[in-house]
Amino acid sequence: MSVIKDFAPSLKHSVDRININEDYEPNNCKWATQEEQSNNTRSNKFITLNGKTQTYSQWERELNLRKGTISQRKIQSGWTDKDCLNSIIKRGDS
């Protein structure tokens, strides 16, 4: 077993950067699952609603929406991210 696997919380964890704009240094690293690492990339788009910030994918999982629903509605409607998310919550779409 490798040294990293001996210290990781589980076999599903690997080293990830806390701040993606900084280097892999001891005070900028954490153990994270693949899902957590996928949410910690520069290419993600975020929406903040009522003080809660999540990626489009996280909001879609939370609201039980198909993947890509938020992006599709935003592009088709031309609404802001916040307006798009508010309309999904208010209408209860899925």
Long-range contacts (C-beta under 8 A, 24 or more apart in sequence): 16-40, 45-71, 45-81, 47-81, 47-82, 47-84, 47-85, 48-82, 49-82, 49-85, 49-86, 49-89, 59-85, 63-88, 63-89, 63-94, 64-94, 65-93, 65-94, 69-93
